[in-house]
Amino acid sequence: MISAFTHTVRLMRAGFVFAREGVFGVVDPAPLPPPAQLALRMARLIERPGVKSGARLSRALTRLGPTYVKLGQFLATRPDVVGVAIARDLESLQDRLPPFPQTEAETIVATSLERPLAQAFATFGPSVAAASIAQVHRAETEHDGVRRSVAVKVLRPNIAARFRRDLRSFMFMARKAEEHSAEAQRLRMVEVFETLSRSVAMEMDLRLEAAAMSELAENTRDDLDFRTPSVDWDRTSHSVLTMEWIDGIALNDHAGLKAANVDLPDLGRKVIQSFLRHALRDGFFHADMHPGNLFVDKEGRLVAVDFGIMGRLGMKERRFLAEILLGFITRDYHRVAEVHFEAGYVPAHHSIENFAQAIRAIGEPIHNRTAEEISMARLLTLLLEITALFDMRTRPELILLQKTMVVVEGVARSFDAKFDIWTTAEPVVREWIERNLGPVGRIAGAVSGASELGRIMSGLPAIAARSVAVLEQFDAATRNGLILAPETIEAIGRAEARRNRWSAVALWVIALAFLGILWSIHK
């Protein structure tokens, strides 16, 4: 009861901020039911005078604090949930906060590394960047008289407790939405917020970010065009991450890149091909490849930083990606449709031919344009829209992949407006298909399948024994029936009544605060 009331109050505050910042002003009231139209009119009454249009949701989320900023960034990767227009608005959301005091940062470092700051670092400078979860300091280490520049990422104090509190309120809202909305169930809102919670939990442990950086470094150690900073594991802990300091030019510094005579079209090629290699070859990719997180070093290599958001693809998803890209390149729409069914993404009761027809409607207009006019990211976006018509459920890993593709394609085209992404991508896609779906790949797949079948067969006796034990226990428990005392039944009824009362109150409050924006998002 107290929990529902607390969540409701927190969500009411968020709704008030949304109303003050004019978020509800972008909602068309015409298709809304009368109660929602009334709620919308009430929300517009407290709109801040002179509020400017554009980026309203981003401003509101920034005012609400770190958890909401992170929510906005996460939802920017989910256009399937919030819609393309709102996702684009949220892309501009800047995760920049004032730094916390230097003394607090130094205390956290010393406590977390279990040694005095002076023993860990020769110098420890002020913050050079501050975000919602952590801030970065430039420091130096010394070994045998040689000093080395490092970047030290320090977790914000008490940030974990605040995120846990707000995330519980988000989950409360998602559960209520799914209880009363079929659209919310289709969008799997509870799963969306569970994914956000897991993502934030991983970002709260900087050892996991260090591990992601190390894994990507191993995967790309033979790549000539890409590398990652090295991790200083001796100075890394739950709340502190120490890594190599990157002396390079950020990809958002176009003036610096031109002054250094960097080949910009070639740099765009490196961005696209590196991303596709990581996604297809390794099944593990940097999912936040915006220009501020990418640098060019003195050797001309692409260097990525900030590994808090990473994406993974299994072999099925990699095959799916490679074959649909190649299918669109070769105009084999029937094969693209078959891949969706083989992967189990589209229910089997649908017609492959009808699905292929829908895909042709996406692919054919592409072949009437020049290569530089074709957006692979736009194609994937349209594909996800089409699949919704055929009951394809949300695939979070594919959405994250598609969103990252939007970002890297935008980076490449910022260096060359006529960038031919298809010609750039085709060698990587064909190489992966030849290696994994050709004769050698089929043999390797058969060997792997036989090994997996053997493992399953060897476990069948244990599974059968556990099944028999469970059935015996169930039979014993139900042989004489399950009996509840009258007092127990009465107590259950009272508890259920209280829960239903608070659920009803919570639902009406949430409806007044959020119904307008949720309708706009999901319609």
PyMOL commands that set and color helices and strands:
alter all, ss='L'
color gray80, all
select helices_A, chain A and resi 2-20+23-26+34-45+56-64+66-76+79-82+84-91+102-113+117-120+159-180+182-187+189-203+206-219+233-235+254-259+264-282+291-293+315-330+333-342+352-366+371-373+376-389+396-415+421-437+439-478+486-522
alter helices_A, ss='H'
color red, helices_A
select strands_A, chain A and resi 123-130+134-143+146-155+226-227+240-244+249-250+284-286+294-296+302-304+310-312
alter strands_A, ss='S'
color yellow, strands_A
deselect
rebuild
show_as cartoon
